């Protein structure tokens, strides 16, 4: 029995080490819930499998309940990689004390836009929104709240003063549903989601229409915590930027991500978002 103890102890140590290594090999990703949970899961599954093959680890998608949870998950290192909007990146960077880094963005995110939609024939411009009801998406959404609010303010319309009521749907597709059902007179959302809903015939374009498209701004990116080793960050950048529509795998992933291709990005690109958030009183 005595001679067995060292062997049992060694086996226990080896098992513990194996479990530890296995835990370290799990790579967690998340995304702001700007669409329904089922749509996010559908979009993320092929990307997670691809990243797993490129990184040599198991990649697991961890859904979150709201935008604030995505910010906290990355800032506190509960996840390794997060799909953030421009505003949630700024929030995560502030929450982490400047320790969140944007790695890549879609080409489309260099010149992103929002759209204002309505079913009301009398609404033809932003000025026509006065004393009417409007739905944004999530309060922390760049394209569904911050930038539309910023452009309204620039047009001389203070939403909380000049509109009859301001609502928050929580997600872009929910904003469209609120407008289509007549719960609100108008809504503001991400142009990419709008175009996808139109393409998939999930909205009646004869009933719901765009009456204003905003100027362009930087938006979404995939971000990591600065504590991630540089070698791993480089692996991720290569994995994303090497996705190509010329391969079946790349074509599927890029289509699901609504991307032509991914390019490297940097924190400086989002200074305009930060300035807009401070100007709108949404960031202290």
ABEGO torsion letter per residue (X at the ends): XAAAAAAAAAAAAAAAAAAAAAAAABBBBBBBBABBAAAAAAAAAAAAAAAAAAAGBBBBBBBBABAAAAAAAAAAGABABBBBBAAAAAAAAAAAGGABBBABBBAAAABBBBBBBBABAABABAAAABGBBBBBBBAABAAAAAAAAAAAAAAGBBAAAABABBBBAGBAAAAAAAAAAGABABBBBBAAAAAAAAAAGABBAAABBBABBBBBBBBBBBBBBAABBAAAAAAAAAAAAABBAABAAAAAAAAAAGBABBBBBBAAAAAAAAAAAAAAGABX
